[in-house]
Amino acid sequence: MDGSRVAPLVGIVGCCLVLLALLAPYLGLGSGAVGTYYAAGALNPLVGGLFAAVTTIVLAAGRTGRTDPATAAGVALVFGLIVAGVSLAWSLTVPESIVFQLTTTSLIEFHRWTLALVSLVIPASGAWYTRALGLV
């Protein structure tokens, strides 16, 4: 298994999972409720979504050789840490009262923790990519 090919692919999948996790509440709640939900924490997790989208492009470019792989690995690691930090900060600071007031379904209760868990895939793949390239 070639880590310099698989690691960026895992990172791209992780970025897509973060973006899907951020999109999921829009499918089950009204857009106004999601705005309140995302604004309730210390940081809006959509900022992490922006970094995840950019990281997807960087990893794809590094994997195909359109960008220097070392640069792509470093950017993926740093941006992955930002995505994970924003997601974790938001997950830990959003009040539970807001989560329980939004809907009667229990799926939203697990959303923030799912987002935090999925966001950890990005820096892990960035670290794997830098290690596979022999940079660390």
N, C-alpha and C positions, 0 to 999 in steps of 0.2 A: 504494500500500500504506500503510495507516494503522498507523504504528508503535505508537500508543497502544492498538490492538486486538490486533496481532499479537505484540508483545513479551510481554505477560502470558501469551498462549497458548503461546509458546515456553517460557516459564518453567514453566508448568504441566506441559508435556510433559517438561521436564528433571527436575522434581520426581518425576514418575511413573517416569521412567527410573531415578532414584536409588533409589526405593523398590523397583522391580523388581530392580535389581542387588543390593540388600541381601537380597531374598527368595530369589534364585537359589541360593545355597549350601544353603538348607534343602531344596530339591528334590533335590539331588544327594548331600548328606551327611546324616548323622544330626544331630539337634539338639544333642547333646553335643559333637560335633566342631565344629559351627559356633560354639557358645559358646566353645570353646577358641580357635578361629581368630579370632573377633572380639575376644576379651579379650587377645590376644597383643600388640597394638600399644600405642602410647602412649595413645590414646584409643579408646574403643569407637565404631565407625562408626554404631551404632544411634542415638547421640546426634544425629548428622547427619541420620539418617532422621526423627527427631522434628521437627527444624527444617524438613526438606523437606516433611513432611506439613502443618505449620502454614503454610509458604510457599505451598503449593498453595491453601489456603483463602483466604489473604490476596490472592493474585493473582486468583483467581476473583471475589472480592468487589470488588476494584478494577476489574476488567474490566467487570463488570456494573453498576458505579456504586453498589453497596451500601456501599462504603467510599470515602473520598476517594482518588482515583487517586494523588495525590502521596504520601499516607501509605503506600498499598500499594506504590508504587514504592520508597520508602525502606526499608520493612520487607523487601521482596524482595531489595534489594541487600545489606543488612546480614545477613539470615539466609542469603542465598546465599553470602556470604563465610564465614560460620560453617560451613555445610555443606561448602564446598570446603576450608576449613582443616582441619576434622576428618577429612575423607576423605583429604586429602593427608598429614596427620600420621600417620594410621593406615597408609596404604599404604607410607610410607617407613620405618616402624618395626616392622612385623610381620616376624618372622624368617622367612627363606626355608625353614629347616628344618621349621617347622611347616606351611608351605604344602605342601611335598613329602611330608610324613608323612600328610596327611589322606586322600588318595585316589590311585589309580593313574591317573586321568584327567588329562589335561594342561589341561583347561579352567579348573581352579581357579588355575592359574599366572597367568592373565591377568585374573582377577576383580578383584583390588585395583587394577590399573591401569585397568581399564574403569570401575570405580567412581570413581576419581579424575578420569578424563577426563569422564565424564558429569556429575559434580558441578560442573564448571566452567560448564556451561550455565546454571545458576541465577543466579550473579552477573552473567554476561554479559547475560542477559535483563533483570535488574534494572537494569543500567547503561543498556541500550537503552531500557527503559521510562522511566527518569528523563530521558534525553535526548529521547525522543519527546514528553514532556510539557513540555519546555523548562525543566526544573529545573536543568540544568547548562549 
